[in-house]
Amino acid sequence: MKLKDLDIKEGKATQILLCNTNRDGKDYIKSLEMRNNGNYKKKPNYLVDKKGKIHELNSVDVSEEYLYEYRKDGVIVVCLENRGWLSRRNSDGVYVDWLGDIYNNKVFSKKWRNKLFWDKYNDKQVEMTKKLIKEICNKNGIRNEFIGHNVLVDGVENFEGVVTRSNYNEYWTDINPSFNFEIL
């Protein structure tokens, strides 16, 4: 889907929330369709896959589902295909994701939130995310400002602009440290 073909959500949103799929993008979409007999409510508004393709998944406000303890409305959720933190199996040294699926790409290594290995975001994906954020900001009057890092931020629920799930809670690991925040 091309950016111009998207039905960009318009409304009272003041914040864009970036998060991860924490699994392969196709598997993530399929899992959303299958949960609760197709009635699963925690679907992001958009997903940007590793090829840079934007998938429009939801047109309703899902703030309460994603940020249930922090914020009840006004957030547009953009999910990036990324397998998140990885671990190395002791038996054979192979990297696996949290589901135990083998990871065959180059690993990003940085100690953060008690994890060391991460799936990387790629340039095409980040570029399309940047374009999508700009379009959402333009359509909703959201300030195109970004906190610029992935650590817990006091008062983030009141910030108007682009944030990550890890800005809300010290235990969430998305967006991971392989993301180049300076590009945005």
N, C-alpha and C positions, 0 to 999 in steps of 0.2 A: 504494500500500500504506500502510495506517495503522500507526502505531507499535505499537498493541496487537496487530496481526496479525503482527508480526515474530517470528521465532524467534531472539531475541537469543542470540548465542553465549555460552556459559558455560564456564568452565574456569579455567586457570591464568594468564590474562592479567593483566598489571599495568600495561599501557600502551595508550593509544589513539593511533594515528598518523593525522594528517590529511594528505591529499595531494590533488592535482588530477588531472582527466582529461586536461588539456592539449589538449582538442578538444571538439567538441559531444558531449553525453552519449550520444545515440543511436548516434553513430558509434563512440564509445568502447566501448559494450556490444557492438556488432556486431563490432568488431575483436577483442575478447576471445574471442568465440565462434568466430571464424574462424582465429585463430592456432594453429599446430601441430595442424591438423585437429581443433580443439575440445579439445585437451589442454593448453592454456596454463595454467600454474600461478600466474602473477602476477595473480590476480584479487583485487580488494579484497573485504572482507567486505560492505561497504555502499557505495552510491553515493547521494548526495543531489543531485538535479538542480536546475536553475534554477527549477523550479516548486515546489520544496520536497518533491517526491515522493521517498520512500526506496525504493531498489531493493536487495533482498537478493541478493547475487551469489555468496557463498561462505560455507561453514560451517566450513572448516578453517583451521588456523593458517597464515598466509601470511608470517609474520615473516621467514623466511629468504629468501623471494623479494624482498621489499621492502627489507630491511635486511641483505642478505647479508654485508656486511663487518662489521657492527656487532652484530647481535643475531640469535639463532637461533630464539627462540620467545617467546610471551607477549605478542604485540601483536595488537590488533584494528585493522584498517585501514578508515578511513572516507574515501572519495574524494568530493571535491566537483566537480561539473561546473564547469569553468572552463577557458578557453582559454589561460590563462597569460600569458606575455609576448607583446606585440604589437610590430610595427614598422610604420613608415610608408613606403610605397613612394615612391621619388623620382619616378617617372614621373607619378603622378597624385595623390599625397598620401593615398591610401586606406590605412587600417590593415588589416594582415593578421596572421594567427597564424603560428606556425612552420611550418605545412603550406602556407602561401600562400593559405589561405581568407580571403575578405574578412570583416572584422569590422564590423558595422553598428550597434553599440551605443555608448553613451557610454564613453569611454576614461578610465581612472584613470592619472594621470601622477605618477610618483615614481621618482627614480633609485635603483635598488637592484640589486646584483649585475650591474652593467654593462648593465642594461636600463632603459628609461624609461617604456614604456607597458604597461598591464596591463588584462586583463578584470576587471570588478568582480564580487564576490559580491553577491547581492541579499538583501534583508531576510528574505523567506520562506525562502530556502535556509539562511540563517544561523540563523534561529529553529528550523527543523526539525533542523538539525545539533546545536544546543544540546539539544533534547529527546532526540535519539538518544544523544548522549554521556551525558546524565543516566541514561537507561535502561541503557545498557551498564555504566556505573559501578555502578549499583545491583545489577545481576544478577551482576557479577563481583567486587564488593568493591574496585573500583579507586577510588583517591582522585580525587575530582572537582576536581583541581587542574590548572592550566594554566601552562605556562612563560610564556605571555603575550606572546611576540614571535616573530619568524621568523628569528632569527640563530643561528649555530652556538653550541652550548652544550657545553662540556666535561663529560663524564660523563652525557650525556643518556640513554645506554643503560640507566642505573641509575635514572633518574627514574621514579617511579610516579605516573601521571596522564596528561594529554593533551599531546601534542607534535606538531610538524609535521616533515615530511621535511627542511625547511631547517634544523631544529635539529640534524640529524645530519651534514650535509655542506654546506660553503660554496658548492658549485656547484649544488645543487638549488634550484629557485625555487618550490617549493610548501610552504607556503601563501604567496601573494604579498602585497605590502604593502597591497593594497586591503581586506584582511580586517580587520574591527574586532575585535581580540582582547579588548577590554574587555567586549563583549557576553557572552562566555563566562565 
